[in-house]
Amino acid sequence: NGSCELAAGGFYNALISPDKQDFTLVITNISRDHAECTRPRLPGFDADRVQLHVHLPKNVRDKPLHQWRSNFERDDGQYFEYLGPASVDSNGKFVVMVEVGEVWTVSTIDTARKGSFDTQVPKSNTQIPLPHYDDFEDYEDAQEAKYFTDQIGAFEIHSETVGGGDDLSSPSNQNHFMRQMVPALPVGWMGNGANARGPVSIIGNSEMNDVSLSAKFRIPSQESLDDESVSGCIGARVNMYFTEGIILCVQPLKRKWTLSYGGPLNGGGYPDGDVISSGDTRFDVDVDANTWHTLNLTVSGEAASSALDGHTLFANAAIRDGRSGFGCIGSSHWIPIEFDDFAMTSVAPIATFTTQAAPSFRIG
């Protein structure tokens, strides 16, 4: 057989070259604890050392059979260790003893080598470098933005012509931004949880806590504004399901803002108990399509502050502390909402807070 599951755990794959002159056998015997899959979970199985008896095809018996071994479960395990030619009898048979945690490669091809490189291995850094700023001008259309991970929906780079001049294709006359591309509620990969909210794209790492974020957002079509609850959102301390975190959403048509634990439900609205605070923007917001708005949110300790287009929405609003999470951009509706000039930086935690309402005024 070309491939088969082994009785004591593990499996093998046998490969024959197109001209049928070379043969390779890969044997894998990894225990379940070291082969766990996130989705879906592997069924339970046991792995033990296995003795594999191999009978070679006649057309490859004249060549030496080279052996390499790796062990991924032992602390002192070696990787791609060359063991020399296998001992093959006159009938083309040989035996391989494979321990738990091992991967064997047996092949008539003798040019395989363990890879190497001259440059020094860079130091691993699991934290996003802050401050981080991206105006998205260094991408081609349809690319994904650096560090962003789409969790619900799909965001990609698009561009528009701005300014004037003779050469409208010049970089100085182009503006790039992120656009949400999914036009309707998709099939959720995690059941009702993923179907209930979104779209959202997260950035950073799950250990982030005290951060300040800002981004421009735009609702690019008048049709998208037909529902008054359409909103643009940014957030901090967010989980990947958009169900937790400190989220600020602004509804331009209603001239309202909402600060919440977790993002809005599809189509607007929030589960009971999720809204921290809400209010009017208290100043005129141009609700026409294709208008950019700049949204700022700072989360530090047990306090959050925000501004819209340079006007304070709230300052030092009381929030829960004690959790960390990603930054995010998102929306309440499946529309082609757009984001630009995203910035995120760390801030010092605030030990205490006092509630301070934004001045009550309205222009116009």
C-alpha positions, 0 to 999 in steps of 0.5 A, a space after each residue: 500500500 502507498 500509505 497505511 496506519 500502523 497497528 501500534 500507532 503512527 502511519 507510513 507513506 511510500 513514494 515511487 518516482 515517476 520513472 519508477 527508479 527511486 523509492 522513498 518511505 516516510 514512517 511517523 510514530 508520534 504520540 497523541 500528546 504531541 500530535 494534538 489538533 485544535 480543530 477538530 480534536 483527534 480521537 484517542 489513540 495509543 502509540 508504542 514502538 513498532 517493528 515494520 517489515 518492508 518488502 521493496 519493489 524489484 526495480 529499486 532493489 539494486 540501489 542502496 537504501 539510505 536512512 534518516 531518523 528524527 525524534 521530536 519527543 525526547 529532550 536529547 532527540 536528534 533531527 534528520 540524523 543519518 544512519 547509513 544504508 539499511 540492511 536489505 536481504 536478497 529478497 528485498 526485505 528489511 526491518 525498521 524499528 521505530 520508537 515513539 516520537 520518531 520520524 524515519 525517512 528511508 530512500 534510494 536517493 542519497 542527496 538529502 541533507 539537514 538544512 543549514 544557513 549562514 545567518 544567525 537565528 534572530 531572537 524570538 519575539 512574541 510581542 508586537 512591536 509598539 508603537 505600531 502605525 500603518 497607513 497601508 500605503 506599502 501594499 498592493 491592492 487585495 493584499 492583507 495588512 501586516 499583523 492583522 488577523 481576520 477572525 470574522 469576515 475578511 479585510 484586504 487592502 484597496 486604493 483610491 485616487 486622491 488629489 490632482 495632477 497629470 499622473 493620477 496613478 502616481 503614488 502621491 495621488 493614491 490612498 490605500 486603506 483596509 476594506 471589509 469584503 464579506 457582504 453577508 453573514 457567512 457560515 460560522 466555523 465555531 457555531 453560534 458564537 462566531 455567527 452572532 457578531 462581527 466582522 472583526 480583525 484583531 491585531 497584537 497579542 493576547 497579553 496586551 492590556 493598557 493600550 491606546 488605539 486610533 483609526 480612521 473609518 469610513 462607510 463607503 456607500 449610502 446604501 450601507 447607511 440605510 440602517 441607522 445602527 451601522 457602526 464603526 468600531 475599535 477595541 482593546 483587550 479583545 478576544 478572538 470571538 469579539 465577545 469580550 474586551 473594551 469596544 467603542 462603536 460609533 453610529 454616524 447616522 444616529 450621532 451616538 457612541 457605545 462603549 461595551 464589553 464585547 462587540 455589537 451583535 450582527 445588525 446592531 444591539 448588545 446582549 444584556 449587561 454588555 453596555 458600559 456607557 453610551 451617549 450622543 456625540 454632541 457635535 455634528 458628524 457628517 453622515 454622508 457616504 465616503 466621509 472619514 472619521 477618526 476614532 480614538 480609544 485609550 484603555 488603562 487600568 480601570 479607565 477608558 477614554 475616547 474621542 471622535 474627530 478630535 472631540 472628547 466622547 468620554 474621559 476616564 469611564 469606569 471599566 473592568 480590569 483584570 483581563 488582557 487581549 488584542 486590539 481590533 477594528 470591526 463593525 456591527 454590519 456586513 458592509 464594506 466598511 473601510 479603515 485607514 491610518 491605524 495606530 496602537 501604542 502602550 500606555 501606563 496603567 492608571 491606578 485610580 479614576 474619576 468619572 468626567 463627562 464630556 462637555 454638553 454642547 452641540 454645533 448647529 
